[in-house]
Amino acid sequence: MANALVSIQIIPKAATSEETIKLVDAAIEVIDQAGVKYEVHPLETTVEGELSQLLGVIQKMNERMIELGTPNVISQVKILYQPDGITMDRLTEKYR
């Protein structure tokens, strides 16, 4: 079972909003390729898994932004670490 939920908002430096959208899409693609459970929300994406794996995904997201030409990127991260297990579904089940 997953021991962490991480919400990440990637804010790449870009000249236009269209360029920003393309970069954010590329960051989400990194998450998808990592094979972790995730949900995209309007202002952030939440991922579920083992904390060390998720932190590695965040690193890869930032590195991908630089590979795509942005000079820098801000990552706003929220972490819920619960060693005995946690899932997005468990936190939100009463709202579904």
C-alpha positions as YAML, in Angstrom:
chain: A
units: angstrom
residues:
- id: 1
  name: MET
  ca: [0.00, 0.00, 0.00]
- id: 2
  name: ALA
  ca: [1.12, 3.56, -0.70]
- id: 3
  name: ASN
  ca: [2.64, 5.45, 2.19]
- id: 4
  name: ALA
  ca: [2.44, 8.96, 0.71]
- id: 5
  name: LEU
  ca: [0.31, 11.40, -1.18]
- id: 6
  name: VAL
  ca: [2.12, 14.26, -2.87]
- id: 7
  name: SER
  ca: [0.48, 17.22, -4.55]
- id: 8
  name: ILE
  ca: [2.71, 19.04, -7.01]
- id: 9
  name: GLN
  ca: [2.23, 22.28, -8.89]
- id: 10
  name: ILE
  ca: [4.88, 22.88, -11.53]
- id: 11
  name: ILE
  ca: [5.38, 26.52, -12.55]
- id: 12
  name: PRO
  ca: [7.86, 26.65, -15.43]
- id: 13
  name: LYS
  ca: [9.21, 29.98, -16.64]
- id: 14
  name: ALA
  ca: [7.70, 30.47, -20.08]
- id: 15
  name: ALA
  ca: [7.10, 33.38, -22.45]
- id: 16
  name: THR
  ca: [3.46, 32.59, -23.20]
- id: 17
  name: SER
  ca: [0.55, 30.80, -21.57]
- id: 18
  name: GLU
  ca: [0.50, 28.36, -24.50]
- id: 19
  name: GLU
  ca: [4.12, 27.46, -23.82]
- id: 20
  name: THR
  ca: [3.34, 27.04, -20.11]
- id: 21
  name: ILE
  ca: [0.50, 24.64, -20.92]
- id: 22
  name: LYS
  ca: [2.80, 22.55, -23.13]
- id: 23
  name: LEU
  ca: [5.40, 22.37, -20.37]
- id: 24
  name: VAL
  ca: [2.84, 21.40, -17.73]
- id: 25
  name: ASP
  ca: [1.52, 18.71, -20.08]
- id: 26
  name: ALA
  ca: [5.08, 17.38, -20.38]
- id: 27
  name: ALA
  ca: [5.41, 17.34, -16.58]
- id: 28
  name: ILE
  ca: [2.20, 15.33, -16.30]
- id: 29
  name: GLU
  ca: [3.55, 12.96, -18.93]
- id: 30
  name: VAL
  ca: [6.53, 12.28, -16.64]
- id: 31
  name: ILE
  ca: [4.08, 11.27, -13.91]
- id: 32
  name: ASP
  ca: [2.15, 9.05, -16.30]
- id: 33
  name: GLN
  ca: [5.33, 7.32, -17.46]
- id: 34
  name: ALA
  ca: [6.30, 6.65, -13.83]
- id: 35
  name: GLY
  ca: [3.27, 4.38, -13.52]
- id: 36
  name: VAL
  ca: [2.00, 5.86, -10.26]
- id: 37
  name: LYS
  ca: [-1.64, 6.59, -9.52]
- id: 38
  name: TYR
  ca: [-2.42, 10.26, -10.05]
- id: 39
  name: GLU
  ca: [-5.24, 12.75, -10.43]
- id: 40
  name: VAL
  ca: [-4.94, 16.04, -12.30]
- id: 41
  name: HIS
  ca: [-6.74, 18.97, -10.69]
- id: 42
  name: PRO
  ca: [-7.02, 22.57, -11.89]
- id: 43
  name: LEU
  ca: [-4.13, 23.90, -9.79]
- id: 44
  name: GLU
  ca: [-2.06, 20.80, -8.98]
- id: 45
  name: THR
  ca: [-1.68, 17.10, -9.56]
- id: 46
  name: THR
  ca: [-1.80, 14.58, -6.72]
- id: 47
  name: VAL
  ca: [0.23, 11.37, -6.90]
- id: 48
  name: GLU
  ca: [0.06, 8.30, -4.69]
- id: 49
  name: GLY
  ca: [2.84, 5.85, -3.90]
- id: 50
  name: GLU
  ca: [6.00, 5.31, -1.90]
- id: 51
  name: LEU
  ca: [7.51, 8.60, -0.74]
- id: 52
  name: SER
  ca: [10.98, 7.92, -2.14]
- id: 53
  name: GLN
  ca: [9.53, 7.04, -5.56]
- id: 54
  name: LEU
  ca: [7.32, 10.13, -5.63]
- id: 55
  name: LEU
  ca: [10.21, 12.42, -4.72]
- id: 56
  name: GLY
  ca: [12.13, 10.89, -7.63]
- id: 57
  name: VAL
  ca: [9.20, 11.64, -9.94]
- id: 58
  name: ILE
  ca: [9.26, 15.28, -8.83]
- id: 59
  name: GLN
  ca: [12.97, 15.45, -9.57]
- id: 60
  name: LYS
  ca: [12.37, 14.01, -13.06]
- id: 61
  name: MET
  ca: [9.57, 16.52, -13.67]
- id: 62
  name: ASN
  ca: [11.89, 19.41, -12.86]
- id: 63
  name: GLU
  ca: [14.70, 17.99, -14.98]
- id: 64
  name: ARG
  ca: [12.28, 17.53, -17.90]
- id: 65
  name: MET
  ca: [11.29, 21.20, -17.74]
- id: 66
  name: ILE
  ca: [14.94, 22.23, -18.10]
- id: 67
  name: GLU
  ca: [15.45, 19.73, -20.95]
- id: 68
  name: LEU
  ca: [12.55, 21.41, -22.75]
- id: 69
  name: GLY
  ca: [14.22, 24.80, -22.51]
- id: 70
  name: THR
  ca: [12.76, 26.62, -19.55]
- id: 71
  name: PRO
  ca: [15.54, 28.39, -17.62]
- id: 72
  name: ASN
  ca: [13.97, 27.58, -14.26]
- id: 73
  name: VAL
  ca: [10.94, 26.03, -12.63]
- id: 74
  name: ILE
  ca: [9.15, 26.48, -9.33]
- id: 75
  name: SER
  ca: [7.66, 23.37, -7.74]
- id: 76
  name: GLN
  ca: [5.12, 23.78, -4.98]
- id: 77
  name: VAL
  ca: [4.82, 20.50, -3.14]
- id: 78
  name: LYS
  ca: [2.55, 19.21, -0.36]
- id: 79
  name: ILE
  ca: [3.34, 15.83, 1.20]
- id: 80
  name: LEU
  ca: [1.24, 13.57, 3.37]
- id: 81
  name: TYR
  ca: [3.46, 10.77, 4.68]
- id: 82
  name: GLN
  ca: [1.73, 7.99, 6.59]
- id: 83
  name: PRO
  ca: [3.89, 4.89, 7.05]
- id: 84
  name: ASP
  ca: [0.94, 2.59, 7.78]
- id: 85
  name: GLY
  ca: [-0.61, 3.46, 4.40]
- id: 86
  name: ILE
  ca: [-2.73, 6.15, 2.77]
- id: 87
  name: THR
  ca: [-4.67, 6.51, -0.47]
- id: 88
  name: MET
  ca: [-6.44, 9.34, -2.26]
- id: 89
  name: ASP
  ca: [-9.65, 7.30, -2.16]
- id: 90
  name: ARG
  ca: [-9.47, 6.93, 1.59]
- id: 91
  name: LEU
  ca: [-9.13, 10.66, 2.11]
- id: 92
  name: THR
  ca: [-11.92, 11.60, -0.29]
- id: 93
  name: GLU
  ca: [-14.38, 8.70, -0.05]
- id: 94
  name: LYS
  ca: [-17.03, 10.72, 1.81]
- id: 95
  name: TYR
  ca: [-17.11, 13.21, -1.09]
- id: 96
  name: ARG
  ca: [-17.65, 10.64, -3.84]
...
